[in-house]
Amino acid sequence: MRGVDISTEVTGLVRTLRFQSGDEAKAGQVLVELNADTEVAQQRALEAAAELSATVYERDKAQYEAQAISKAQLDADAADLKNKRAQAAAQAALAAKKTLRAPFAGRLGITTVNPGQYLTRVTKSSRCSPWIRSMWTSSSHNSSLPRSAMARR
């Protein structure tokens, strides 16, 4: 039997706990959802800015072909579009970190987390009071765990 303590990579307020102590979990199953309203709203704003940049780029492409603007302006528009898309993608990744998923299939142990509780980041060097203590039974688990899981030895 292997045991791991799992936690989120980011801090936040627990919105939903999607398991009970002793449940069987499937790999990838959502276990905990933190409040991601702010991150999702910011992501939507960044996506809207990227859409606007795409419109400006397409418009300026036509202007460049008509020799109404310089190549430097078109290049600046292209760079701005790439930047806005990258910002939106980074924000989407941050919002996704607000969802904790099971790293592999197994039986869940006792949880000490509750909806409404504020969770702080647990680092690999910190072994004190992990917020979910999970005992996983998986004989097929031989790969390294994702960042959200910390091996107990």
Residue frames as a rotation matrix with the C-alpha (Angstrom) as fourth column:
MET 1
0.583 0.813 0.000 0.00
0.813 -0.583 0.000 0.00
0.000 0.000 -1.000 0.00
ARG 2
-0.580 -0.733 0.355 1.27
0.734 -0.659 -0.161 3.46
0.352 0.167 0.921 -0.89
GLY 3
0.407 0.706 -0.579 0.24
0.861 -0.509 -0.015 6.64
-0.305 -0.492 -0.815 0.84
VAL 4
-0.582 -0.538 0.610 0.49
0.685 -0.728 0.012 10.23
0.438 0.425 0.792 -0.30
ASP 5
-0.104 0.512 -0.853 -0.57
0.568 -0.673 -0.473 13.59
-0.816 -0.534 -0.220 1.04
ILE 6
-0.343 0.027 0.939 -2.15
0.902 -0.270 0.337 15.71
0.263 0.962 0.068 -1.66
SER 7
-0.021 0.319 -0.948 -2.77
0.506 -0.814 -0.285 19.43
-0.862 -0.485 -0.144 -1.81
THR 8
0.867 0.322 0.379 -3.41
0.492 -0.446 -0.748 22.21
-0.072 0.835 -0.545 -4.27
GLU 9
-0.149 -0.947 0.284 -0.60
0.961 -0.206 -0.183 24.27
0.232 0.246 0.941 -5.77
VAL 10
-0.567 0.039 0.823 -2.42
0.062 -0.994 0.091 27.51
0.821 0.103 0.561 -4.98
THR 11
-0.931 0.273 -0.242 -4.17
0.228 -0.085 -0.970 29.02
-0.286 -0.958 0.017 -1.99
GLY 12
-0.674 0.731 0.102 -7.89
-0.356 -0.443 0.823 29.63
0.647 0.519 0.559 -1.83
LEU 13
-0.431 0.677 0.596 -11.27
-0.817 -0.013 -0.577 29.14
-0.383 -0.736 0.559 -0.24
VAL 14
-0.960 0.123 0.251 -12.75
0.184 0.955 0.234 25.64
-0.211 0.271 -0.939 -0.48
ARG 15
-0.484 0.836 -0.260 -15.97
-0.870 -0.428 0.243 25.86
0.092 0.344 0.935 -2.48
THR 16
0.640 0.737 -0.215 -16.78
-0.737 0.668 0.097 22.17
0.215 0.097 0.972 -2.89
LEU 17
-0.504 -0.661 0.555 -15.52
-0.736 0.666 0.125 18.93
-0.452 -0.346 -0.822 -1.42
ARG 18
0.211 0.617 -0.758 -16.38
-0.945 0.326 0.002 16.14
0.248 0.716 0.652 -3.88
PHE 19
-0.152 -0.215 -0.965 -15.49
-0.040 0.977 -0.211 13.10
0.988 0.006 -0.157 -1.80
GLN 20
0.752 0.298 0.588 -15.94
-0.611 -0.017 0.791 11.59
0.246 -0.954 0.170 1.63
SER 21
-0.238 -0.868 0.436 -13.29
-0.956 0.288 0.052 9.89
-0.171 -0.405 -0.898 3.69
GLY 22
-0.348 -0.008 0.937 -12.89
-0.199 0.978 -0.065 6.27
-0.916 -0.209 -0.342 2.62
ASP 23
0.716 0.634 -0.292 -14.28
-0.385 0.010 -0.923 6.76
-0.582 0.773 0.252 -0.91
GLU 24
0.029 -0.635 0.772 -12.71
0.738 0.535 0.412 5.03
-0.675 0.557 0.484 -3.89
ALA 25
0.389 0.030 -0.921 -11.33
-0.370 -0.910 -0.186 7.60
-0.844 0.413 -0.343 -6.33
LYS 26
0.710 -0.176 0.682 -10.62
0.670 0.469 -0.576 7.24
-0.218 0.866 0.451 -10.02
ALA 27
-0.409 -0.909 -0.084 -7.50
0.777 -0.395 0.489 8.79
-0.478 0.135 0.868 -11.55
GLY 28
-0.866 -0.005 0.499 -8.30
0.332 -0.754 0.567 12.37
0.373 0.657 0.655 -12.53
GLN 29
0.118 0.970 -0.214 -11.47
0.845 0.016 0.535 12.54
0.522 -0.244 -0.817 -10.44
VAL 30
-0.167 -0.088 0.982 -12.22
-0.208 -0.970 -0.123 15.98
0.964 -0.225 0.144 -9.01
LEU 31
-0.285 -0.011 -0.959 -11.71
0.835 0.488 -0.254 15.92
0.470 -0.873 -0.129 -5.24
VAL 32
-0.008 0.187 -0.982 -11.75
0.733 -0.667 -0.133 19.57
-0.680 -0.721 -0.132 -4.19
GLU 33
0.079 0.051 0.996 -12.76
0.805 -0.593 -0.034 22.79
0.588 0.804 -0.088 -5.93
LEU 34
-0.511 -0.282 -0.812 -11.48
0.699 -0.686 -0.202 26.10
-0.500 -0.671 0.548 -4.64
ASN 35
0.602 0.706 -0.372 -13.29
0.387 -0.666 -0.638 29.35
-0.698 0.240 -0.674 -5.39
ALA 36
-0.460 -0.770 0.442 -12.01
0.750 -0.070 0.658 30.39
-0.476 0.634 0.610 -8.83
ASP 37
0.579 0.809 0.099 -14.49
0.741 -0.472 -0.478 33.21
-0.340 0.350 -0.873 -9.60
THR 38
0.590 -0.414 -0.693 -11.82
-0.272 -0.910 0.312 35.92
-0.760 0.005 -0.650 -9.71
GLU 39
-0.488 -0.849 0.203 -9.44
-0.131 0.301 0.944 33.84
-0.863 0.434 -0.259 -11.84
VAL 40
-0.273 0.476 0.836 -12.20
0.873 0.488 0.007 32.89
-0.404 0.732 -0.549 -14.30
ALA 41
0.784 0.562 -0.264 -13.37
0.435 -0.801 -0.412 36.51
-0.443 0.208 -0.872 -14.61
GLN 42
0.221 -0.802 -0.555 -9.80
-0.465 -0.587 0.663 37.64
-0.857 0.112 -0.503 -15.25
GLN 43
-0.596 -0.403 0.695 -9.40
0.319 0.676 0.665 34.86
-0.737 0.618 -0.274 -17.83
ARG 44
0.257 0.785 0.563 -12.52
0.909 0.001 -0.416 36.03
-0.328 0.619 -0.714 -19.68
ALA 45
0.797 -0.022 -0.603 -11.24
-0.059 -0.997 -0.042 39.62
-0.601 0.069 -0.797 -19.68
LEU 46
-0.220 -0.966 -0.139 -7.89
-0.403 -0.040 0.914 38.49
-0.889 0.257 -0.380 -21.09
GLU 47
-0.437 0.149 0.887 -9.61
0.690 0.689 0.224 36.36
-0.577 0.709 -0.404 -23.74
ALA 48
0.691 0.721 0.043 -11.70
0.615 -0.557 -0.558 39.39
-0.379 0.412 -0.829 -24.77
ALA 49
0.487 -0.608 -0.627 -8.53
-0.440 -0.791 0.425 41.48
-0.754 0.069 -0.653 -25.05
ALA 50
-0.560 -0.693 0.454 -6.96
0.006 0.544 0.839 38.75
-0.829 0.472 -0.301 -27.20
GLU 51
0.054 0.676 0.735 -10.03
0.896 0.292 -0.335 38.71
-0.441 0.676 -0.590 -29.46
LEU 52
0.871 0.222 -0.439 -9.76
0.088 -0.948 -0.305 42.46
-0.484 0.226 -0.845 -29.89
SER 53
-0.008 -0.962 -0.274 -6.05
-0.504 -0.233 0.832 42.15
-0.864 0.145 -0.483 -30.71
ALA 54
-0.486 -0.104 0.868 -6.89
0.529 0.756 0.386 39.49
-0.696 0.647 -0.312 -33.32
THR 55
0.576 0.767 0.284 -9.42
0.738 -0.337 -0.585 41.84
-0.353 0.546 -0.760 -34.90
VAL 56
0.702 -0.394 -0.593 -6.91
-0.345 -0.917 0.201 44.70
-0.623 0.064 -0.779 -34.94
TYR 57
-0.354 -0.894 0.276 -4.25
-0.188 0.357 0.915 42.42
-0.916 0.272 -0.294 -36.43
GLU 58
-0.200 0.359 0.911 -6.56
0.838 0.544 -0.031 41.20
-0.507 0.758 -0.410 -39.21
ARG 59
0.841 0.527 -0.118 -7.66
0.425 -0.781 -0.458 44.77
-0.334 0.336 -0.881 -39.95
ASP 60
0.469 -0.741 -0.481 -4.07
-0.522 -0.672 0.526 46.01
-0.712 0.004 -0.702 -40.04
LYS 61
-0.344 -0.532 0.774 -3.05
0.331 0.703 0.630 43.11
-0.879 0.473 -0.065 -42.27
ALA 62
0.371 0.570 0.734 -5.46
0.909 -0.059 -0.413 44.43
-0.192 0.820 -0.540 -44.89
GLN 63
0.943 -0.056 -0.327 -4.12
-0.054 -0.998 0.016 47.94
-0.327 0.003 -0.945 -44.30
TYR 64
0.029 -0.999 0.040 -0.55
-0.249 0.031 0.968 46.73
-0.968 -0.038 -0.248 -44.76
GLU 65
-0.235 -0.057 0.970 -1.43
0.768 0.601 0.221 45.00
-0.596 0.797 -0.098 -48.04
ALA 66
0.697 0.527 0.487 -2.92
0.709 -0.607 -0.358 48.33
0.107 0.595 -0.797 -49.20
GLN 67
-0.278 -0.945 0.171 0.37
0.818 -0.326 -0.474 49.98
0.504 0.008 0.864 -48.09
ALA 68
0.465 0.546 0.697 -1.50
0.051 -0.802 0.595 52.16
0.884 -0.241 -0.400 -45.59
ILE 69
0.882 -0.243 0.404 0.59
-0.446 -0.154 0.882 51.11
-0.152 -0.958 -0.245 -42.56
SER 70
0.024 -0.973 -0.228 4.19
-0.953 0.047 -0.300 50.05
0.303 0.224 -0.926 -42.01
LYS 71
0.162 -0.114 -0.980 5.50
-0.014 0.993 -0.118 46.53
0.987 0.033 0.159 -41.53
ALA 72
-0.856 -0.516 0.023 6.66
0.008 -0.057 -0.998 47.62
0.517 -0.854 0.053 -38.08
GLN 73
-0.427 0.784 0.450 3.04
-0.904 -0.363 -0.225 48.36
-0.013 -0.503 0.864 -37.08
LEU 74
0.471 0.598 -0.648 1.89
-0.639 0.738 0.217 44.97
0.608 0.311 0.730 -38.37
ASP 75
-0.239 -0.659 -0.713 4.71
0.177 0.692 -0.700 43.26
0.955 -0.293 -0.049 -36.46
ALA 76
-0.903 -0.048 0.428 3.74
-0.376 -0.395 -0.838 45.13
0.209 -0.917 0.339 -33.30
ASP 77
0.057 0.995 0.079 0.12
-0.989 0.045 0.144 44.00
0.140 -0.086 0.986 -33.75
ALA 78
0.373 0.013 -0.928 1.24
-0.225 0.971 -0.077 40.38
0.900 0.237 0.366 -34.18
ALA 79
-0.672 -0.688 -0.274 3.38
0.154 0.232 -0.960 40.57
0.724 -0.688 -0.050 -31.03
ASP 80
-0.662 0.509 0.550 0.52
-0.748 -0.497 -0.441 42.14
0.049 -0.703 0.710 -29.09
LEU 81
0.381 0.835 -0.397 -1.81
-0.801 0.512 0.309 39.34
0.461 0.201 0.864 -30.19
LYS 82
0.047 -0.454 -0.890 0.67
0.139 0.885 -0.444 36.64
0.989 -0.103 0.104 -29.11
ASN 83
-0.886 -0.408 0.218 1.16
-0.106 -0.281 -0.954 38.38
0.451 -0.869 0.206 -25.78
LYS 84
-0.307 0.860 0.408 -2.58
-0.950 -0.304 -0.074 38.64
0.060 -0.410 0.910 -25.10
ARG 85
0.507 0.464 -0.726 -3.13
-0.485 0.850 0.204 34.98
0.712 0.248 0.656 -26.00
ALA 86
-0.332 -0.721 -0.608 -0.27
0.241 0.558 -0.794 33.92
0.912 -0.410 -0.011 -23.71
GLN 87
-0.851 0.071 0.521 -1.71
-0.484 -0.494 -0.722 35.96
0.206 -0.867 0.455 -20.84
ALA 88
0.174 0.984 0.025 -5.13
-0.960 0.164 0.227 34.35
0.220 -0.064 0.973 -21.33
ALA 89
0.374 -0.103 -0.921 -3.55
-0.107 0.982 -0.154 30.88
0.921 0.156 0.357 -21.39
ALA 90
-0.721 -0.683 -0.114 -1.57
0.084 0.077 -0.993 31.58
0.688 -0.726 0.002 -18.21
GLN 91
-0.578 0.587 0.566 -4.74
-0.816 -0.435 -0.382 32.75
0.022 -0.683 0.730 -16.46
ALA 92
0.457 0.734 -0.502 -6.61
-0.717 0.638 0.280 29.63
0.526 0.232 0.818 -17.63
ALA 93
-0.085 -0.588 -0.804 -3.82
0.173 0.786 -0.593 27.49
0.981 -0.189 0.035 -16.15
LEU 94
-0.909 -0.224 0.352 -4.09
-0.261 -0.352 -0.899 29.37
0.326 -0.909 0.261 -12.85
ALA 95
-0.078 0.964 0.253 -7.87
-0.993 -0.097 0.062 28.85
0.084 -0.246 0.966 -12.77
ALA 96
0.426 0.203 -0.881 -7.37
-0.355 0.934 0.044 25.12
0.832 0.294 0.470 -13.47
LYS 97
-0.604 -0.731 -0.316 -5.08
0.062 0.352 -0.934 24.86
0.794 -0.584 -0.167 -10.43
LYS 98
-0.553 0.489 0.674 -8.10
-0.828 -0.410 -0.382 25.70
0.089 -0.770 0.632 -8.28
THR 99
0.675 0.721 -0.158 -9.37
-0.709 0.693 0.131 22.17
0.204 0.023 0.979 -8.95
LEU 100
-0.382 -0.782 0.493 -7.63
-0.867 0.487 0.101 19.29
-0.320 -0.389 -0.864 -7.15
ARG 101
0.547 0.511 -0.663 -7.82
-0.739 0.667 -0.095 15.94
0.393 0.542 0.743 -8.94
ALA 102
0.757 -0.259 0.600 -6.85
-0.207 0.776 0.596 12.46
-0.620 -0.575 0.533 -7.81
PRO 103
-0.015 -0.858 -0.513 -3.33
-0.923 -0.185 0.337 11.70
-0.384 0.479 -0.790 -9.09
PHE 104
-0.761 -0.127 -0.636 -4.18
-0.417 0.847 0.330 8.00
0.497 0.516 -0.697 -9.50
ALA 105
0.260 0.929 -0.261 -6.94
-0.379 0.347 0.858 5.54
0.888 -0.124 0.443 -8.57
GLY 106
-0.692 -0.473 -0.545 -7.23
0.262 0.539 -0.801 4.37
0.673 -0.697 -0.249 -4.98
ARG 107
0.317 0.774 -0.548 -8.97
0.825 0.060 0.562 4.67
0.468 -0.631 -0.619 -1.63
LEU 108
-0.015 -0.245 0.969 -9.09
-0.128 -0.961 -0.245 8.08
0.992 -0.128 -0.017 -0.01
GLY 109
-0.563 -0.273 -0.780 -8.15
0.712 0.319 -0.625 8.51
0.420 -0.908 0.015 3.61
ILE 110
0.240 0.643 -0.727 -9.36
0.926 -0.376 -0.027 11.00
-0.291 -0.667 -0.686 6.17
THR 111
-0.146 -0.226 0.963 -9.77
0.591 -0.801 -0.098 14.62
0.793 0.555 0.251 5.17
THR 112
-0.278 0.032 -0.960 -9.43
0.880 -0.392 -0.268 17.58
-0.385 -0.919 0.081 7.47
VAL 113
-0.996 -0.071 -0.048 -10.67
0.040 -0.883 0.468 20.15
-0.076 0.464 0.882 4.95
ASN 114
-0.224 0.973 -0.055 -14.17
0.756 0.138 -0.639 21.61
-0.615 -0.185 -0.767 4.86
PRO 115
0.016 0.320 0.947 -16.13
0.834 -0.527 0.164 23.87
0.551 0.788 -0.275 2.51
GLY 116
0.885 0.310 0.348 -15.51
0.144 -0.892 0.428 27.50
0.443 -0.328 -0.834 3.45
GLN 117
0.647 -0.728 -0.227 -12.05
0.400 0.071 0.914 26.78
-0.649 -0.682 0.337 4.83
TYR 118
0.813 -0.475 -0.336 -9.13
-0.580 -0.620 -0.528 28.84
0.043 0.624 -0.780 3.47
LEU 119
0.806 -0.561 0.188 -6.27
0.532 0.826 0.188 26.66
-0.261 -0.052 0.964 2.31
THR 120
0.536 -0.738 -0.410 -2.69
-0.665 -0.668 0.334 27.81
-0.520 0.094 -0.849 2.23
ARG 121
0.538 -0.428 -0.726 -0.02
-0.600 0.411 -0.687 26.44
0.592 0.805 -0.035 -0.08
VAL 122
0.758 -0.370 0.536 1.69
-0.226 0.622 0.749 23.28
-0.611 -0.690 0.388 1.18
THR 123
0.364 -0.711 -0.602 5.21
-0.910 -0.132 -0.393 22.91
0.200 0.690 -0.695 -0.15
LYS 124
0.552 -0.207 -0.808 7.20
-0.061 0.956 -0.286 19.71
0.832 0.207 0.515 -0.56
SER 125
-0.548 -0.835 -0.049 9.43
0.026 0.041 -0.999 20.67
0.836 -0.548 -0.001 2.33
SER 126
-0.494 0.466 0.734 6.45
-0.862 -0.375 -0.342 21.09
0.116 -0.801 0.587 4.64
ARG 127
-0.663 0.246 -0.707 5.24
0.107 0.966 0.236 17.89
0.741 0.081 -0.667 6.21
CYS 128
-0.932 0.303 -0.201 3.25
0.195 -0.050 -0.979 19.37
-0.307 -0.952 -0.012 9.05
SER 129
-0.258 0.957 -0.130 -0.53
0.052 -0.121 -0.991 19.19
-0.965 -0.263 -0.019 8.88
PRO 130
-0.998 0.067 -0.019 -1.18
-0.020 -0.021 1.000 18.26
0.066 0.998 0.022 5.27
TRP 131
-0.560 0.827 0.056 -4.81
-0.762 -0.487 -0.426 19.12
-0.324 -0.282 0.903 4.67
ILE 132
0.658 0.706 -0.262 -5.86
-0.746 0.657 -0.107 15.88
0.096 0.266 0.959 3.00
ARG 133
-0.453 -0.744 0.492 -4.29
-0.740 0.621 0.258 12.68
-0.497 -0.247 -0.832 4.15
SER 134
0.560 0.652 -0.511 -4.99
-0.828 0.442 -0.344 10.09
0.002 0.616 0.787 1.47
MET 135
-0.315 -0.577 0.753 -4.08
-0.425 0.796 0.432 6.44
-0.849 -0.184 -0.496 1.60
TRP 136
0.319 0.357 -0.878 -4.01
-0.947 0.075 -0.313 5.13
-0.046 0.931 0.362 -1.94
THR 137
-0.001 -0.310 0.951 -3.89
-0.140 0.941 0.307 1.43
-0.990 -0.133 -0.044 -2.81
SER 138
0.861 0.203 -0.466 -2.59
-0.466 -0.049 -0.883 0.99
-0.202 0.978 0.052 -6.32
SER 139
0.379 -0.745 0.549 -0.16
0.265 0.656 0.707 -1.71
-0.887 -0.122 0.446 -7.31
SER 140
0.426 -0.185 0.885 0.09
0.905 0.089 -0.417 -0.31
-0.002 0.979 0.206 -10.84
HIS 141
0.991 -0.040 0.125 1.32
-0.039 -0.999 -0.011 3.10
0.125 0.006 -0.992 -9.65
ASN 142
0.408 -0.912 -0.041 5.02
0.853 0.364 0.374 3.26
-0.326 -0.188 0.927 -10.47
SER 143
0.069 -0.382 0.922 5.40
0.688 -0.651 -0.321 6.67
0.723 0.656 0.218 -12.11
SER 144
-0.870 -0.395 -0.295 6.34
0.489 -0.610 -0.623 9.85
0.066 -0.687 0.724 -10.33
LEU 145
0.029 0.937 -0.348 3.50
0.936 -0.147 -0.319 11.82
-0.351 -0.316 -0.882 -8.82
PRO 146
0.249 0.111 0.962 2.34
0.591 -0.804 -0.060 15.19
0.767 0.584 -0.266 -10.10
ARG 147
-0.653 -0.573 0.496 3.36
0.044 -0.682 -0.730 18.32
0.756 -0.455 0.471 -8.19
SER 148
0.016 0.752 0.659 0.10
-0.758 -0.420 0.499 18.24
0.652 -0.508 0.564 -6.27
ALA 149
0.912 0.263 -0.314 1.05
-0.027 0.804 0.595 14.98
0.409 -0.534 0.740 -4.58
MET 150
0.071 -0.900 0.430 3.76
-0.923 -0.223 -0.314 14.51
0.378 -0.375 -0.847 -1.98
ALA 151
0.196 -0.032 -0.980 5.06
-0.014 0.999 -0.035 11.03
0.981 0.021 0.195 -1.28
ARG 152
0.557 -0.053 0.829 5.03
-0.830 -0.081 0.552 9.84
0.038 -0.995 -0.089 2.30
ARG 153
0.184 -0.559 -0.808 7.79
-0.167 0.792 -0.587 7.47
0.969 0.243 0.052 3.17
